[in-house]
């Protein structure tokens, strides 16, 4: 069995990760965790490995080159190096890797850099991707975070995920109706799941992006790698729990119908596929509703809540679910009831008139 696992690890990145031992190896070396057999077989990790497969298949890496890291084993080596040197600049880490393996040349810097960025994406769930002039058709709809040569992976994450000290909240706590279920049912927002932490809680027009891979977040949190800013991972988990409270039955029912998602296309020729979402979203613990409990995600949460509160119901179904302004809702339903009764009485009156006219004609016929 170990021989099969080793062979699977040496296979190129286009080969699927199907072996349980292979998956266990990835999890334990990425996040220093010891998953059980049931963990590896769960829908939660199935969602992650679908993401892993698609990232590997779409990466700009020469998989058949003998002078570039292009196997699953190479990715594991790179992640382990990044864990040990998370505070070292990208150029120095790449130079160290080239010295260790002693077969990279100057002209192959770009493929090596692309492989390091792929490893970082798979490890950290952030779309770390520097602009590449060779990819003219690249049209990813994911927000990307470039990795300059002079910065470490920890630096770019800390520079991007910063505490919001500017935006002031007009309320102390988020409403209990501030959930994904109510955002969709009342305000008509479209909820899209994402594997990219950069897009979490991003509001674009009427679409809200939500990071769903909470199992990996827990692995990252338990690993205590000091790559993300302090308390960032826990706050991210709390922000997801805030919008998906397991104590509200409607949210659980709604979530069951959203068990799959379509990842954004990376290239025009790709077909959009439906992917599993992390099943543990249904079992999240309660999260604080106080606004000041959120430092990194406060601005995005407040922007979504403001858009939610400003939205007026536009359809009967939205009015039915909207209980935010009860007085306004009562007046609306009184008006609807009046309209229905008026229509009903009008219809009854019309039917009565028709019957009366028919009876009159029949009476005239009998007289004649």
N, C-alpha and C positions, 0 to 999 in steps of 0.2 A: 504493500500500500504506500509506503514512503517513497518507493521508486516511482510509482505512478504520480505522486504529488510533485516530486522533483522534476519529472518530465513535463508536467503541466505548468510548473513555474517557469521552466526554460522556454516554453512556447512563446511565439510572438504575440504582440498585444492585440492582434485581430482575433486570436483564438478565445472562445468563451471560457469563463471561469465557472465550471460546473461541479468540480470536485468539492466535497464538503471539507476535506483536509486543506485544499487550496484556499478556500474561503476563510477557514479558521486561521490559516497562516497569515493571510492579509490583515485580518482584524487584529490579531495578537501583535503583529509587528508595526502596524499603523498606529494603534492606540493603546498598546501595552495592556490589552484586555484578554481575558480567557473566556470566550463565549462557549456556552453549552451547545450540545447537538441540536436541541430545540431552538436555540437562538439562531443558529446558522440556517435552519430550515424555515424560519418564520417569515411571514409576509413583510415584516419590518426590514429585515436585511435583504430580502428579495428586491425590495425597492432600491436599496443602495446599489446592489450588484447590477441592476438594470442601468443605473446611472454610470457605474464603472465601465460596463461594456460599451455603452454609447460614446463615452468620452474617449475610450481607447480606440474605437473604430473610426472616429472622426478626427483624431489627432493628426497633425502634419508631421508624421515621423516615418522615416524610411524603414519599414519593418523587415526588409530583406537585406539590409546592409549589415556587413560583419564589423563595421567600424563605428557603430552607433548603438547606444543602449535601446533595445526595442523589445525586450521580453518582460513578462510579469516579474521575473526575478530581479531584473534591472530596476524596475520601479520600486521594489521593496528595498533594494540597496540605497537608492536615492532618498527615499523617505527616511530611512534610518540615519542617513547622513544629514538630512535637513533637521531631524530631531536633535542631533548632537550639535549642530552648528546653526541653530535657528537665529542666532544673533550675528552671524557672519554675512558679509555682503555676497550677492549673487556671483559676482565675478570670482571672488576668492573660493567660494564653494565649488564652482565649476572647475577652477584650476586644481583644486585639491582632488576632485574626482578624476580628472584627466591624469594627474600624477600617479594616482593609485592604480588605475587600469592601463595606463601606459600605451594607449593606442589611438588617442585622439589628436587631430591636427588642427591647425589654426582655421582652415577653411570649413571645418565641421563644427564651429562654435554654435551656429544657429540651430542645427538639429539637436545638439546637446541641450541648449537653452530651452527649446520647445519641450524636450522630454522632462526636464526639471519642472517646468511649469505645469505639465500634465500631472506629474507626481504630486505637486502641491495642490492641484485642484482635487485630486482623488483623496488626498489626506485631509484637507482643511474645508472642503465643501464651499470654496470660494472660486469664482471664475478668474483665476490669475492667468492672464494672457496678454502678452505684449503685442503691439501692432506688428504685423508681418507683411511687408510689401509684396511677397510672393503669392499671397492669398487674395487676389483681386476679387474673387467671387465670395469672399467671406462675408456673411450677412447675419451673424449671430444676433439674436434679439436679447441675449443675456447681457447685463451690464458687466463690463470687463475691468479688471484691475491690473494695470501694467506693472511689471517688476523690473525696475531699472537696475543696471549692473552694480551701481554703487550702494544699493540698499539690501538689507537682509529681509527675509520673509516676515519676520516679526515686526520690522519697521513699517513695511507697507500696510500691514493689517492695523497696526496701532495708529498710523497716520490716517487711515480711512475710517475706522470705527472710533469716532471721538464722542466725548460727552457733550450733549447739547446744553449750553449755558445761556442761550439767547432767548429762545422761544418761551414765553410765559403762558401758563394755562389760566383760563378764567374759572376753572372749577378744580376742586381738590381731588375728585375721584371720577373714574370713568363710569358711565351708566351701565346698569346690569343688562341692558338691551344692546350694548356694544359688543355684538358677537357676529361671527361670519354668517350665521343663519339669518339674523335680522338685517345685516347689511345687504344680503341678497334679496330676501323676501320683501323688505320694506322699501329700500332705496334702489333696488335693481342692479347693484354692483355685480360684476362678474368676478368670481374667485378663481384664480389660477394658481396651481401649486408650482413651486420652483425648488430646484436643488442648489441654487446659488444664493448664499447668504447676502450678497450684495443687493439682491432684488427683494429681499424680505421686507414686507410692509410697503412696498413701492406702489403708489397710486398713479396710474396712467389712464387719463380719461375716466372711464367707468370700470376699469379693471384694477383689482387689488391682487398683488402677488404675495403668497404666503409660503415660507419655507416649511417643508413637511418632514424632513428627515431627522426627527427628534432622537431616534436611536443612536445615530452617529453623534449628535450633539452631546448625548449622555456619555458616550465613549470618550469624546474629546474632553469633556468636563472631568471625568474620572482620571484621565491620563495626566492631568495637571502639567501640561507641556509648557506653559508660560509663553505661548506664541500670541494668543489673543490678549487684548487689554483685560485688566482685572474685572471680574464679575460679568464680563460681556456674555459668555456662554449661558450662565444662569439666567441673566436678564432676557436673553433670546428665548429660552425655554418658557419663561414666565409670560412673555409677550404672546406666544402661541397659545398657552393655556388661557390667557385672558380672553382671547377671541374664540376659544373652543372649550368653554366650561363643560366638563363631563357631567355636572350636576343638573344641567338643563336637558331634558329629554329630547326636545325639538332639535337641539344641536347634534345630539348623537344620531338621531334618525336622519338628519340632513347629511351628516358625514358619511353614513353608510352608503348613500347614493352617490358619493363623490370619491369612491375608492380608487379611481384611476385618473390619470392626467396625461396631457400631451406635452412633451418637452418642446421648447422652441427649436426651430430648424437651424442647423448650423450651415448648411449649404443648400442652394436652390434645388439640386437634384434629389435631395433626401425626401423620403416620404414621412409624414407625420405619424408617429406611433403612439398608442396609448400605453401608459406605464402605471405600474402599481404605486400607490402612495404608502407611506409608513403607517401600518395598522395600529401602532401604539398611540396615534393621535386621539383615539377614542378613550384612552385611559390616563389622561393627563391630570396631575394634581391641581388643586385650586391655586390661583395666582393673585397677588395683591392688585387691587383696583385703584389704589392711590396713584395719582399722576407722577408724584415725585419719586415713586419706586422705580421709575424708568428713566435712566440717564442717556443711554445710547439710542434707544428707539422712541424717545418721547416725542420728538418732532414729527416723525412719520405717523405715530399713533394719533397725535392731535390733529394732524392734517386730515386723516381718514375720518376721525370723529366729527370734525367741523363740516366736512362734505356730507356726512351722514345726517347731521342735524339740520343742515340747510336744504336737504332734499325734501321736496313735497311729493306725496304719493301721486302717481299718474294713472294708475289702473285700479280697478275694483279690488283685485287681489292685494295690492299694496295697501289700500285703505283698510282692508280686512285685518292685515297683520300689524298695522301701525297703531300703537297705543301710547306713543310719546306725548301727544297733545290730546288728552281725552276730550276736552270741551270741543275742540275743533272736529274731532272724530265723531262726537255725538251729533253735532250740527250737520255733518256730512251725511250720516246715516239717517237722520230725520228727513233731510232733503231727498235722499234716495228712496226712503219709505213713502214720502209724499208723491214722488214721481211714479213709483210702482203702483200706489193706490189710485192715483189719477188715471194712469194707463189702464188699470184693471176696471175701474168704474166706467171709463170711456168704452172699453171693450164690452162690458156687460150692457151698457146703454145701447150700444150699436146692435148687439145681438137681440136685445129686447125690441128695438125698432124694427129689425128685420122680421122677427116673429110676428109682431103686431101687423106689419104690412102684409105678410103672408096670410095671416088670419082674416084680414079685411078682404083680400082678393078671394079667398075661399068663401067668405060670406056672400060677396057679390055674385059669385057663380051659382050659389044655391038659390038666391033670390031670382036670378034670371032663369 
